[in-house]
Amino acid sequence: MRVAEVLILEGRNIYSHHPTARVTVELEDLCDKESREITHFNAHLLKTLPGLAEHSCSGRQGGFVARLQQGTYFGHIVEHVILELQTLLGYNKSFGKTRYAGKPGHYQIVFEYGLAPLVQPLVELAIQVVKGLLNEQSVVIDVLLEDLRRRKAEAELGPSTMAIVTAAKHRGISVRRLGHESLVQLGTGKHLRRVQATLGPHSSCIAADIACDKSMTKLLLSRAGIPVPFGLTVSNPKEAVEAWRLIGRPVAIKPSDGNQGKGVSLNLDSPAEVEAAFELALRFGSKVIVEEYIKGKHYRLLVVGDRLVAAAERIPAHVVGDGIHTIRELVTITNRDPLRGDKHEKPLTRMYLDDLSGTVLKKQGQNPESVPSEGLLVYLRDSANLSTGGTASDVTDDVHHNIRSLAVRVARIVGLDIAGIDMVLQDISEPLVLGSVIEVNAAPGIRMHLYPSQGECRDVAGAIVDMIYPAGHPSEIPVVAVTGTNGKTTTSRLIAACLRRKYAHVGMATSAGIYVDEQMVVSGDTTGPWSANVVLSDPLVEAAVLEVARGGIIRGGLGYDLADVAVITNISADHLGQDGVETLEDLARIKGLVTEAVRDNGYAVINATDPWCHRLGVESKRSIVFFSSESNDIIMQHLACGGKAVYILGNELVFAEGSNVIKQINIDDIPLTFRGIAKHNIENCSAAAAAAWALGMDLAEIELTLKHFRPDLKSNPGRQNLITVAGVNVMIDYGHNVAGINAVGTLAKRLCRGQVIGVICAPGDRTDVAIRSLGATASEFFDAVFIKEDEDLRGRRAGEVANLIKDGLLTGGMAEDKVVVALDEKSALQQGLSLSSAQDLLVVFYESLEHTLALLTELEQSLPASQTQMVVAGVVGR
């Protein structure tokens, strides 16, 4: 048994609306074997992972055990072992399914995951566990999980960032992790903001640098009249001792540019202590500060924006004697607290005995082997940082108003929008008399406020998010997602053209590239999740139109969280036989994800003449705007219930809501419809108009867009573009399936007074049946056909696709002498142009628009031009 493939689906996907992995496992010698066939296997499995007894299966809790007893395949067993291992790692994920992968012995295991970097090692460990049990080996889960726990600690977001992410998601703000550290993007487009730990989008680099330089911080604060300890910066032990003598009282020594309490020593009052503390501080910074030691309680005050949001009293790492155990033993016992972990992985950090703790213990007359009396508090550190094992008690409600004002002023003077201010005070509930500001921290840790050892937990992460996105400030730009079988690109372009009348900067991802402000920024077929992220991560973009294709959904899920409007143009046969898509129902289920991922106040824009689209609209449970190239019962019933629809009545494009007709536009005034004869473009225009209306666009602006959007290479490149090459009228299109050939062929027949000649091709990854059907459909519209092949054969042999198309053409009734196989595109175009007269129309289906246009330009210069030009349904070829 081995892992054959691992696919990570970070966004909403066809299996779940949560991050999901799809793993293909090859069972090898376990193929077709069931759990009941292996003696003692079930018992050993449940003994090793007793939590499996609670796993649901077949719709009931504990059902997995029943399946084991009845006999189940090992792919299914690995699925449940994966889920249980995740539970042991702290991820409560219950969704999983296993299915046949279409190849003997291969199964796809789909499951929700907690952390993407753990997926592959998690699956490999699950297989290792099952194999070990099959071989009757001793399997100790805790030992096997050690490596995964280490990886988890390294890969997880830190507690501060995770708290902010959780608060953002709770507020409906989209979140995307950038890289493998703690940098996170909140929101989209012009509203996106980036945070890293508690460094926010408005955190000043200069302010952070000031806070990291303790000497500069003290200088600024003292000049502002804020009490800080008197001190000096020194460069060697001798200067440190001289500074102590100058201060004339116990001192604190710390690195000038340190953090997390590293290298800090307090209450030093002898040359030997000062010299040792200097050497320690120098290990953690480039400069060393000697300053007066301030007696009192240690407090951390968190300022966010212009207000104090939390305060905590911090207590250094310590143990409490019981008269029985040594200090070393007490540390071990205390570290067993499940709230303590390594570094920042848990609310509290484990305590450690080292040279520094030895020094602190010595000052108390203790050592690691001492047995402190019952109730005696023994400190292991001078500094009160949580990162060195300290604890915290919430005192937010006790802070005196003068102290509150002082904390906010300190943050303002340093220039930090998020600041952790360390103060030593006699009592935080009283005005400042004896006390001082010790440090100001940029990117302060917030664990102590989220999980205080005593007192109330404070939603400081929520306060940070609320500062980034104040009430009434949006976090997301409007998103329109467009899916379907045909018409997606034209519809997307039309919607984007509408939005440009309202928004200054519109981003768009289509099968023809990614555009920002009508400028292509990425070329190619860009209809997957990566492309959506490119658009939504651009801070210039104010609104986005995202074409969403089947392949991208299957292989990567959605690249956005929720759309404001989702459009399904139509559902027809294409890509069947690929990626497990065998039927129209399969295809509809995949496309339906787009209508599921719509905001509660958003709209699904649905084709009322397509039964699959109608079904998806109803299932989406979102408000619907229907569109159609005709009026039908579905639209009338929808309007009778007060709904919205855009449809054709007579020769008018009608916008209606309830019993009211809001607006009408004459079809002849919409260039894309070719005076009403391009039915497929009437549907595309209706869909785009409905989407723009659903998004709140003014109907007058929509009308202007429809009247100015032309079927040319500028507005809609590669979609029914009419050009003239050497006197021959040429239509260029991307039709690559039966429905596309039918739509373009119908239009060409109605436009042309002479012969319609085709230069056609088909993608090689379609089934033989689909390619033959494309050829048969083409036979209905073309008087002669030149068959070329794509540069990318998609796994086919040269000539294989062309022969399948030819079979379809002949089966459809086209005479063999009207069919020419010319695999090279230039040859096919040249022959097509040579055969065509001025009254004919040459329809060219392309693989690459740029390449085809370049070939046509080259051929135009080498072929003699016809002396006449043809008028095509009122459109002059030029």
N, C-alpha and C positions, 0 to 999 in steps of 0.2 A: 504494500500500500504506500503510495507516494503522492505528493502535491504536484499537480500538472500545471495549474494556473491560478493566480490570485488577482482578483479585480477589486479595486477599492472604489466604492460609490459614495462620495462625500456628501452629496446633496440628496434632495428628495429623489426617489427612484421608483422603478416599477414594482419593487418588493416592499418598500417601506418609506415613510416620510422622514426616516432617521438614517444616519450614516450606516451603511451596510457593506458587507464584503460578500463577494461571490467567488467561491473557491472550487476549482475542479480537482477532484481526487480520483486517482486511478487505483482501483482496488486490487489489481493484479491477481494473486492466488486466492484472494478472498471474494472474488467475483461470484455472485449467486449463492454465497454461503450465508446462513442465518445464525443469529446468536444462539438459538436453541440447539444447534448442531455441535457446539463446542462445550464439552463437559466442564462444569464449574465456572464457565466464563462469566455468566450473569451474576453469580454470587460474589465472585472476586471483584467485578466491576463496581457493584453496589457497596461492597465493603471499602473499597479504595476511595470511592466518591459517594458517600452516603446521601449527599444532597440531591443526587439523581432521582431518589425516591419521590421527591416533591415535584419533579418536572411534569408539566402538562403535555399531553399528546392526544391526538384524536378528540380534542375538545374537552378533556377532563383532567383535573389535577391528579397526578400519580399515574397518568395514562402511559407514561414511558415504560414503567416497570411491566405493565401488562403487555406492551409491545415486545419487550425483551423476552418475556415468557412465551408469547405466541411465536416468536421468531421474527427478527427484523434484520435488514441488511446493514453492513458495517458502515456504509456512508452515513446512514441515519444515526448510528451509534456515535460516530465521530462528531456529528453535529451537536449532540447533547453533551458530549464531553467538553467540547469547545465552550458551550454556554456555561457549564458548571465551573470550568477553569476561570472564566471571566468573572463569575460570581465570587470566587475565592480571591480574585484580584481586586474586588470592590466595585465591579461593574454589574449592576442589576439589569441584565439584558435577557429577555425571554423569547424574543422572536427568532425563529430559525425554521428552515425547511430544506429538505433534500429531495432532489429529483434526478431522474435519468438524464444524462448529458448528451444523448443521441449517439453514443459510441459504446460498444460493449465494454463493460467494466469501468466506465467513467461516470461519475456522479457529480452534480453541482450541489454544493452546500452553501446555502445563503443564510447569513445571520447578521444581526445588528452588532456592531462592535463599539467598544469604549474608546479605543485609542488606535489610530491607523498603524503606527509603527509596530504595534504588538500583534497585528493580524497574522502575518506569516509565521513568526515563531510560536504563536498560540496554536495554530493549526498543526504545525510540526510536532509540538509537544503533545497535543491530543492524539495524534497518530502514534507517537512514541508510547504513550500510556496504554493505548489499545493493543499495540504490538507486544508490549511487555507483559500484559495480562494474558494474552494468547500464548505466550511462551512460558507462562507460569513463573515469571520473574517477580521479585519483590519490587513494588512500585510505591515509593514514598513521595506523596504529592508535595508536601512542604519543601522538600529538598529540590524537587524538580521545578518548583515555582520561584526559587530564589533568583534565577537569572531574569525571569520576566518581571519580578518585583523591582529589580535594579533598573531594568529598561524602562519600566513604568515611571519610576521616580525621575529618571533622566528626561523622559519625553513629555511628561505632563506639564501643563501650564502651572506656574507658581500660584500660590494661594491668593495673592492679591489680584493677579490677572484673571484667574478663574472666577473670583468673586465678581469682578467687573463684567466678565462675559455672562455670568448667570444673571446679574441684574439687568444687563442690556437685553438678553433674550426674554426675560420676564416682562420687559416693556415693549416687546415686539420689534426690537431693533435687530437687524441682520448682523451676523458676526462671521468673520472669516479670519482664520489664523494665517499669518504670513510667515512662512518658513517654519523652523523647528524650535525657535526660542519663544519669547513671550510677547512678540509684536503681533498685535491684533487690529484688524480693521473693523470698525463699526459703521453701519450705514452704507449707502451707495452713492456713486456719482458726486455731485457738488456738495452733498450732505455727508460724505464719508469723513470719518475722523479716525485717527490711529492712536492707540494707547499701548504702552509697554510697562507692565507692572502698574505703578501709580504715576508714571509720567504721562501726562495727557497731551492732547493736540495743541494746547495753548501754553504748555510748559516751556519757559524760556531756557535756551541752552546757557546763556550768560548767568541766569539765576541759579541753574543747577551747578554750574562751575563755582559760583560764589559759595553755595551751600557746601560743596565738597572741600572748599578751602576754609578750614575752621578759623584761621587767623583773619582772613578777609571778612568772614561773617561777623566775628566779634568787633572788628573795626567799624563796620557799617552800623551795627546795632548800638555800639557805645556812642557813636556820633549822633545817633537818633535819641539818645537819652535812655536807652533800655539797659537795665542792669545785666552785666555779664561779668564773669570772674576775671580779675586782673591776672595777666599772665604774660609770658615771653616765649618767643620761638628760639629754640637752641639747636646747636649742631653737634654737640659732643657731651659726654658725661660731665666734664668739668663745668661747662656752661650751665648744665642742668642743676648741678649742686649750687652754683652761684645764684641761679634764679630762685631756687628754694630759699636760700638764705635772705635774698632780697625781699621776697614775699613775706617771710617771717612767720609763717604758720604752715600747717599741713597742706600739701599740694596734691593735685591730680596731674598725671602725666599721660599724654595720648598722642597718637600720630595726627599731624595737622590735616592729612587727607585720607584718614581711615574711615571705616564704616563698620556697622554691626557690632560695635563695642570691642573690636579686635585691637589688642595692644593697649588697652586702657587700664591704668592702675590708679587707685583712689586712696586718699588718706595716708599719704606718705610723709614721714616726719624724721627721716635720718638720711645721711649721705649714702649709706649702703642701699637703702630702699630706693632712693632717687636714681642712683646709678643703674641698678638692676632694672628699674622701670623704664629708664631711657633706652636701654638695649632692647627691651621687649617692644617698645613703641616703634623703634627704628625698623623692626622686622616687618611692620605693616604700613609704613608710610615713608615718604621722602624727607619729611621734616617732623620735628617733635615740639609739642607745646607743653610748657610747665605753667600751671595756673593754680590759683588758690582753690583749695578744696571747700566746696559748699556743703555744709551739713543740712540734712533734711530728707524729705521723701522725694523719690524720683517719679516724675510724671511725664507722660507723653500726651501732647495735645495735637489733634489732627484738624487742620484748617483746610477747607475746600472752598475755593472762591473767596467770598467775603464773609464766611461764617465758620465758627467752631462747630464741628459735627460730632466729635467724640473726644473723650479724655480717659486716660487709664493711669492708675498707679502701678508702677513696674517694680517688681521685687526680683533681686538677683537669684540665680540658680542656688538652690539650697536643699538640704534634707532636714528632717526632724528626727532627733534621736528617740530611740525606744528602750535604751539601756540594755539591749541584747545584741544588735547587729553593729558591725563596723560601718564606717562611713562608706567604704567601697561597696559593701553589701547593700546599704541603704540606697546608694545610687542605682544599683542594679534593680532593686525592688521598685524604685520610683520610675525607672525607665520602662517598666512593664505596663505602665498606664497606656491603654490603646490610643489615647489622645497624643502621645508623644511619638515622633518619628525622626528620621534623619533629615537634617537641613530644614527645608520648609514644607515637607510633604504632609505634615499633620498640623493641627492647631498649636501644638507645643513641640519643642525640639528636645531630643535626648540630651542628658547631661553627660559630661566626660571629665575624667580625672587626668590632669596633665600637669606640666610644670607650673603653669599659672595658678591652677587650683591648689597646687601644693603650697605656693607662696601665700595665697589667701588663707588656707587652712592654718599655716604656720603662725600667721598673725593672731589667730584665734586660739593658739595653743593646741591645735589638732593636727592629725595626719590621716592619710587614708585608712590606716588600720585602727584608728581610735574608735572607741565605743562611746558615743555621746549619751549623756543621761537622758531619761525620758522627757520629752517635751522641749529639749534644747534645740534651738534653731542654729544650724551650722551652714555658713555660706561657702559656696564653691567659687564664686566670682564676685568681684567688686561691682562691675557694670551690670545694669539691669536689663540687658537686651534679651529678647526672646530667642534670638539666634544662638545664644550660649546657654540656653536651658532655663531662662527666667520665666516668670509668670506675670500675669497682669490682672488687675481688678478694675472694673469699669467705675468711673467716678464722674461721668458726664453731667449728671444732674446736680452734682455738688459744686461745680466750678463757679467761683465768684464772678460777678459780671465784669469786674475790673480785670480779672485774669483773662476772661474771654476776649475783651477788647484788646488787651495786650498781645495775645496770641495772633489775632487777626492782623494787628499792626506789624508784628514781627514778619509774618509771611509777606505782607505788602512791601516792606522795606527791602527784603531780600529779592522779591520779585517772583515768588512762587505762587502758582494757582493751587497747588496741592502741596502742603508742607506738614512735616512731622516735627513738632517743636518740643525739645526736651528741656524741662525745667526742674529745678530743685527748690522745693518750697516747704515751709513748716506745715502748712495746711492749705490745700487748694480751695477750700470753701471760704477762706478769708482773704482780704486785700493783701497785695504784695507788700511786705515790710522787709522781712529777711528772706532772701531768695534770689534766684538768678536764672537767666536763660543760658543753658549749657551748650546746646547745639541746635542747629536747624537742618533738617534732613529733606533733600529732594528725593522723590520716589520712595516715600516712607512705607514700610511694611504695615499692613493693616490687620494682620492675624489677631493681634491683641484686642482689637475692637470687635472683630467678627466672632472670636471665641475666647472671651475673657474667662479666667479661672473662677472669678466671682463677679456677680453683677449682670447687668443686662447686655445682651448682644446688640450691637449697633449696625444698622444698614449703611455703613460708610461707602460701600461700593455703589449702592443706589444713589447716594449723595453725589458721588463722582460722575455717574452717568447723567444725573439730572443737571449737573453743571455743564456737561458737554452738550447735552440736548435739553435746554430749558423748556418749560411748558410752552406748547404751541410751536416749537421749532421741529420741523420734520427731520427724520433720519434717512428716509428713503426717497429716491426719485421715482416718478411714475414709470412703470414698466408694462409694456404690452408684449405678450408672448404669442407667437403665431406658429401653428403647426397644421398638419394636414398632409395629404398626398401631393396635390398639385396646387399651384397658385400662391405658395407661401412667400416666395421672393417678391413677386409683384405686389401682393397685399402688404407686405412689410414695407416696401418702398413707398407705397401710397400713404400708409399710416405715418411714416417718418416725415413725408412731405407735408402732411396736415400738421403734425406737431411742430414743425419748424416755423409755422405761423404764430405759434404761442410761446415756444421756448427758444432761447437764443442758441443753445447748443444741444443738438440731438445726436445720440449715438445709436448705431444700428449694426447688427450682425446678421449676415445673410449667407446664402450659398455662394455669393459672388464677392464676399469679403467683408471686412469690418470697416465701418465709416464713422468718423466724427466730423460734424459740420460739413457733410458731403465730400470730405476728403478721405480717400482710402488710407487706412493706417496698417492694415494687414490684408494681404491678398489670399485668395483660395476659398475653398468651401469651409466656411466658418460658422457652423450651426450647432456646435456642441457646447458643453459647459465651460471649456476654457475660453471660448470666444465671448460667451456671456460675461465672464469675469473680467475680460479685457475692457469691455464697455462699462461695466458697473464700477470698475476700479479707477476710472478716469475722473479726476476731480472737476474737470470742465463740464462734464455731461449733465444736463438738466432733465432729460427724459430719454428713455431707451426703448428701442424696438428690437426684439430678439426673435429671429427665426429659429425654431426648435425642430430638429430632424430626428427621425426614428433612431438612427445609428447612435447619435449623441446621447439620447435618453437611455438606450440599452447599455452602452459602454461606459457612461459617466454620470448618468442621472441629470438633474437640472443644475444649471450653473447659477441659479438665483434662488431665493427663498420663496417669495410669493409675488405674483404679478397682480397688477391692478385690473388688467383686462387680458383674458385668454381667448384666442381666436382659433377655431378649427374650421379650415376651409372646406375640406371634404375628406372622405375615406374611400379609397379605391385600391385595386390590386396593384401592389408594387412591393418589392423586397420580400415577397412571400418565399419561404424556403431558406431565409437567411436568419441567423442568430436566434433560431427557435421560433421564428414567426411563420406559422404555417397557414393561418386563416385570416380572413378579414377581422374576425373577432379578436384574434391575437393583436393585430395591428391597431385596432380601435382601443384595446386595453392599454397599449403603450402610449398612444397619442393622448389618451384620456388623462394621463398624469398631469398634463398641462392645465386642464380645466379643474383638476383637484387642487392644484397649487395656486389658488386665487385668494386674495384677501377677503375677509368677511363682507366688506362693503364693496367688493369688486364685481366684475361682470364676466360672464362667459358669452362670447359672441359665436353663435351657432348657425350652421347652414340648415335651414328648415326643410330643404328638399332632400337632404341626405339622412337616411334612417339611422345610420351609425352615429352621425354627429348629434342628431336629436337625442338619441339614447344617452350619449355622454353628457350632454347639457343637463338633462334631467338628473342624472346620477351625481353631477357635481354639487348639487344643492346650493348653487350660487344664483344670483339674479342673472337673467338671460336677456340678451338682445338678439333676436332672430334676424337673419338676412336671407334673401332668396332672389332668384331671377324671375320669380313669379309670385303671385298671391296664392296661398293654399290654406287648408283647414288649420294646420298647426299655427300659422301666423294669425289667422282670424281668431282662434281660440285664445291665443296668447294676448292679443290686443283686447279681447273681451274681458280679460282678467286685469286689465290696466297695464299690461306690459309694453315694451318698446320693440319696434321692428323696422327694418329697412328693406324694402322690396320693390319689385317692378309692377306697376299697374299701367297697362297700355304702353305708352312710350315715356313714362315718367318714373324716375327714381323717387320713391316716397319714404319720408321719415314720419312714422306714426307712433303715438303713445296713447294707449287706451282708445277712445273713440275719436281722438283728434289727429288730423293730419297736420303735422307741424311744418313740413316743407316738401316741395316737389322740385325736381331738377329734370329737365328734358334730356333723355339719353343721347340725342344727337349732339348735345353740347359737351359731351364727355368724350374726348378724343380716343381714349383707351378702348372704347366699345366699338370703334370703327362704324359709327352711325348705327349702332344697335345690333350689328350682325355677329359680334364676338361674344357669344353667350358666356363663355368662361370668364371673360374680362368684366362682363356685367356683374357676375358673382363676386369677382375680386374687388371691384369698386364698391359693391354693396357691403362686403365684409369690412373693408377698410373704413368706409364711412360709418358703419355701425360701431367699430372699435373706437374711432375718434370721438364719436358722440357719447359712447359709454364713459370715455375718459373726461368728459366735460367740455369738449371743444365746441366752440360756437359754430352753428350750422352754416352761417354765411362763410366762415373760413373754410369749412369742409367743402362747400360748393366751389369756392375759388380754386381750391386744390384740384378737385376733380376736373375742372374746366381747363386747367393749365398743365396738367400732367399728361405728357404725350408718349406714344409708343415708339420712342426714338432711342438712340444710343446714349443720349444724355440723361433722360428721365428714367428709362427702364431698359438698360442695356441687356441684350441677349434674350429679350422676350418679344417676339413678333415684330422685330425691327425691319422696316422696309428700306432698302437701299438700292442703288443702281450700280451695277458692275459691268463695264463695257457694253452699256445699253441694255443689259438684262436686268429685269426686276427680280430682286433677291429678298426673301424673307429669312431672317435668322432667328432661331429659337433653340431652347434647351430641352424640348420634349424628349423624354427618355423612357416613357412607359405608355401603356395602351391609352389611358385617359389623356395624356399629353398629346400623343399623336392624333387622337380623335379630335381634340379641341383645335389644334393648329390646322389639321387637314380640313376640317369643316370651314374654318375661316378662310383658308386659302382657296377652296373651291368657290366660295361665295364672292371673293374678291376678284378672281381671275376670269378673263374672257377667253383665254386660250388654254394651253395645257398647263397642268400643275406637275412639276418635275421635282422629285425628292432626292436629296443626298442624306441618307439616314445611317444611324448607328445605334448600338445598344450597349449598356454597361455589361461587362463580362461576368459580374457576380450575380446576375439574375438567373433564374432557373431556365432550363431549355424550353419549358412550356411557356414561360413569360416572354422569352425572346421570340419564339415562333408566333405568339399571339400579337406581339408588336408588329411583326411583319405582315400578318394577316390583316390587321387593322389598317396598316399603311396601304394595302392593296385597294382599299375602298376609296382612297382619295387621290392617289397619284397615277398619272398616266405613264410615267416611266420612273425608275428608281435606280440610283447609283448607291451601292452599299460600300461604306468605308468602315474601318475599325478604329477604336480608340487607341491612343498610345499606350495607355494602361490597360492591359488585357485582363487584369484582375484574376489571374490564375488560369486563363484559357490559352489554348494554342492558337497561333496565328491562323486566321481563316475560319476558326470554329464558330465564332459569333456570326460572322457574315453568312456562313452557310445555313445557320439556323434562321436568320432573317429571311434569306432567300427561300427556304422551305416554307416559311409562313406566307410570304408573298405569293408563291405559286399555289399553295393550298387555298389562299383567299381568292384565286381566280385570275391573277395577273399573268399575262403571256410571258413566256420565258425570254423572248427577244426584247422585252421591255425592262429586263432586270440585268444590271451589270454589276459584277463584283469588282470593285477597285479599292483594295485595302488601304492604299495610300491616300490620305485626305486631299492632297494637292491634285492628284490624278482624278479623283472623284469630282472635285469642284471644277476642274478644267473641262472634263467631259460634260458635266451638267450645264456649264455655261455655253459650251459649243452647241449643245443640242437645243438650247432655249432660244426662242425668238422674242421680239419685242412685246408680243401679246401674251407670252407665257409668264409663269411665275416659278422661279426656282426656290424651293424651300430647303434650307440647310440647317440640319440639326448638329450642334457642335459638342465637343468635349471641353475644349478651352476656347472661350470667346476671343481672347487676344490672339491666339494662334490662328484661328479661322479668319479673323479680320485681316491679319497680316498676309495670309495666303491670298485672300481675295484682292487685296491691294496690289500684290505682286502680279496676279493674273490679269488684273485690269490693264496693266501697263503692257502686257504681252499679247492681248487679244484685240482684234479689230472691233471697234465700237459699232453698234447698230445705229442706223440713221434716224430711227424713230424712237419716241418715248411713249410709254403706255400709261394711260390713266387707269388706275386701279381703284374702282369704287370711290372716285373723287379724290384719291391720293395720287399725286404725280410722282412716279419713281424718279429719284434724284440722288 
